[in-house]
Amino acid sequence: MTSIQRRVEDLRSRFDRPRVRAAELLCDRHPGDAVAFTVVEPDLSSRDWTFAALQDSSARLATALAELGAGPGDRVATLLGKSADLVVTLLAIWRIGAVHVPLFTALAPPSIAGRIAGSGARIVVTEPGQRAKLGPSEDIPAAWRLTVITTGAVDHPGDHSFERLLAAPPQPVPVTTSGDATLVELYTSGTTGTPKGVPVPLWAVASMLAYQEFGLDHEESDVFWNAADPGWAYGLYHAILGPLGLGRRALLLHSGFSARLTWQVLAAFRVTNFTAGPTVYRALRTAEGLAPADLALRHCSSAGEPLPPEVSDWAERVLGVPVLDHYGQTELGMAVANAWHPALLGERRPGSMGRALPGWRLDVLRPETAEPAADGERGRLAVDLAASPLMWFTGYRGAPGRTAERFTADRRWYLTGDTAARDADGTFRFTARDDDVILMAGYRIGPSEVESVLLGHPAVAEAAVVGAPDELRGEVVTAHVVVRHGHDAGPALAAELQALVKTRFAAHAYPRAVHFVPALPKTPSGKLQRSALRYAERHSQ
């Protein structure tokens, strides 16, 4: 058994036990004087939060939550930005054995209402700028009788002050649960249907720590910053839970995204290990003129959607290191990566999302069977449940039908809903979501491959490719393009882009139409929403 295999077993055995205390595993066992988070404000001022400070504040809030009626298994929601208040609240929820329900701050009231109703949460912790979304309103009626805890000034009658609740005596001992107990109930982004509740057990943290160590190579000496929002999986799992579980310092930027501020934080705090979605890197690329000359980066990683090779090449030139692409899902955490750990670091393959991480085995299955596809053949990306000891997802809450769609009949494979191809050396190349595949005259065209070519043109800031109905071919490729400032959108550029796809990808896969648009539709988490573009194409015929 290798040292990496032993480490995977050790992580799982630490969290997957009949009797465990989440708060101890994530906070209390670490040295009290060690810095857990540095919370950075928009003016670049900051405050270090030690594990001792988090332990004291969260233990006090845990007492208050219990007095408000929350206990083991109860859902407690948070509508909070990236802040120390969020971390304190999460640890308090887990101290009493309750379940955290994340509510992303960019969600509109109907989406928030759906998650509150679906989870059954009756306590919500929020901040003044978000309080109005919690009603009473037609989305969240007063009859729901939510208990609302507000940081800062309390302007709604009946709300509880977060700061006053911290005056409660600290909970003496965290509640004991099991490794199978639900830690988080996180809702999918809705890119492929109605958001579904994903119960995340406590022992799933073992998988998150494995990625933190092997995929990101988060070392104790790192200044680590995951810029993803913790209202969604990648941010929650690897901006909050991963660093807490390892006991290693991380940055939290208490602000919305801007390219200028991101450049400033990278430089001012000497960030060495940075991870974010491709959208962030594209924005930094657009604002390259603001790039500082003295960055300290040693690793850059990307997750959430396929990373165009051009972005990684740009990063190597401007950031000093390439950006390595990683793959995961709300239901998995991270399972495939171009890993940064020295024992796993291999030759970088542009366009590849890497190999299965330790604790995981994935394969590509043929479209209509559970048989593995040949090397290079596109098929359904699937997790081998018998050979993946870190696979923790067993089903959506209260949705057996939706759960059944995710597994083969014999429960041997979990179907990710994504299509990919596997190279002979075990690396995977993402091609599309199952419902994003364009079927043109018998050809299966993955939109990300066409998009990658389009993004290589200097006039293109963003691009999205979908299928449009065509009487002769069934579907044809169409492109929606956001043009960079200073470039003209028109027939000449459209012809250039069509020719580029023909020459850089495949003659049959060029976009028959190129639509120049001011912006692309995206989910609140920043992911491209191809379903909206497909709808527009089908209703414009």
C-alpha positions, 0 to 999 in steps of 0.5 A: 500500500502506498503512502497516498493510499494510507493517507486516504484510508486515514482520512476516511477512518478519522471522519467515518466513525459511529461517534464523532463531533464535527466541531472538534474535527473541524476546529477544536483539535487544532492549535488555538493560536493558529490562524484559521482565516484571514478575512480581507475587506475591500480596502485591503484591511484584514483581521486574523481569526484563530481557531481559539476565537472561532471556538469561543464564538461558535460555542456561544452561538451554539448555545443560543441556537439550541435555546431557539429550538434548533437541535440534531438534524434540524436545518439552519440556513445561512444567507451570508457573504464571505465573512467571519460571521459565516464561519462562526455560524457554520461551526455553531450549527455543527456543534449542535448536530444541526444541518447547514443549508447554504443560501447564495447571496445572489439568489432572488427571493423565489430561489431562496424560498424554494430552498427553505421550503425544500429543506424545511429550515426554520432558522435563517442567519442573514445580514442587513443587505439580504434581510429583505429577501426573507419576507414576509412576502408572496415568496416567503409568507409570514405563516412560515414563521421563520426565526431570523438572526441578523448580523449588524443592525436589526431593523425587523421586529422579532429578529434576533441580533447575532451580536447579542446572541454571542453573549450566551455562555459557551456550549460546554461540549459539542453534540456527538453524531455519526460520520453518516450524519448530514452536515450540509444540505446543498442544492444544485445550481439548476442548470439541468432542472429543478435544484435538488437537495444534496445531503452531505454527510460528515464523513464526506469531509475526508474526500474534501481533505484529500482534494485539498492535499492532493489536488490543490497541494495546500501546504501549511506554509501556503497563503491559500485563497479559494475565490469561489463563493461558499454559497455553492459547492466548490467554495463551501467545500474548499474555501471553508471545510477543506482549510478547517479540516486541515487546520491550515490558514485561508483567505476570505475576501469579504467582497464581491468580485472585481478583477482590480481587487483580485489583483490587489489581494493576490499581491498585497497578501502574497498569495501562493496557492490560488483557485477559482473558476475560469470566469475569474481567470478570464476577467483577470486576463481582460484586466491584464494591465492591472497585473502586479509585477511581484506575485508570489504564486506557486499554484493556480487551479480552476474548477466549475467548468472546462478551462480553455487552454489559452487561459492556462497559457496566458496564466503561465506568462502573466501569473508565472504558473499555469492554471491546472483544470480540476473536475467535480460536482456538488454530488461528488466534491472533486474527483478528477484533477491535474493534481499539484501534489508532487507525487501526482504532478504529471505532464500538463495536457492542454484541454485535459481535466486530469486523472482520477484523484486518490480514492476515486476511479472513473471511466467513460461508458458507452452511451447506451450500455454500462460497458467502458468506451474505447480510448478516445471514444466519447461517452458517459463519465461515471464513477466506479462505486466499487473502487471509489472509497471516497464516494459519499453521495447516495441520493437526493433528499426526497427525490428517489426518481431523480436519484435513480437516474444517477445510478446504473440499475446494478448500482455499480456506476454513478452517472455524472451527467457529463460526457468525456473521453479517456486517453490511453494514459488515464487522463479525461477530457470533458466534452459536454453535459449530456444535454449539451451535446449537439447531434448534427447529421449523426455527429456528436459535437461537444460545445466546450471544444468549439468554445475553446477554439473561439476563445482563442481569437483575440476579439472574443471575451466569452463564447457559448455554443449550443445546438439550433434546430435544423430541418436537414441536419437535426441540429446545427452549431450556433455560437453566442459571442461577447466581443472584447472592447475595441473590436467590431462585431459584424459579418467579417468577424463572424466569418473569421470565427467560422473559419477558425473553428473549421481549421482548429477543430473540425470542418463540420463543427463550425457555427452556422450562425454567430450571434454577437451579444452583450453578455451570456446568461449565467446562473447565480454561481456564475456558470454558463446557462446554455439551457437559456440559449437553447430555449432562445434558439428553439423559439426564434425559428 
